[in-house]
Amino acid sequence: MSLVVLIGRILFVILFASSAIGHLTQADAMADYVRSKGLPLPKESVLASGVVLLLGALSVLLGVWADLGCLLLFVFLLPTAFLMHPFWKESDAQARQGEMVHFNKDVALAGAALMLFAFFAHVDDLGATITGPLFHLG
């Protein structure tokens, strides 16, 4: 089972690691998008979210308090869905569809991160991890 969990962890974090790199290396361009959504401190938000994504992805990938890493990803994903992809505000059908896809993706990944948090915090012996869980959900 530990090999299957390790492969799953690797596949799960690819998206978050590549997003973190984008946030940290293309912060100015991404800040323009954040600004277009009317959110405060766009560049600072992009950089902070890049750090959260990177820490969460590395935590899950390496198995260092992977439960905490999943919580970090959850805390990034759920607000991002509502703040960055409010499809219900779009009047153009194509823009609405694109935002709905991103919204649904973020909500689904938030659900997966929450389930993985519970998994990591409940199972003591996952093998292929550096540390055990930070939280314990008996």
Secondary structure, DSSP 8 states (H G I E B T S, - for coil): -HHHHHHHHHHHHHHHHHHHHHHHHSHHHHHHHHHHTT-SSHHHHHHHHHHHHHHHHHHHHHTSSHHHHHHHHHHHHHHHHHHH--GGG--SHHHHHHHHHHHHHHHHHHHHHHHHHHHHHH-S--SS-SS--SS---
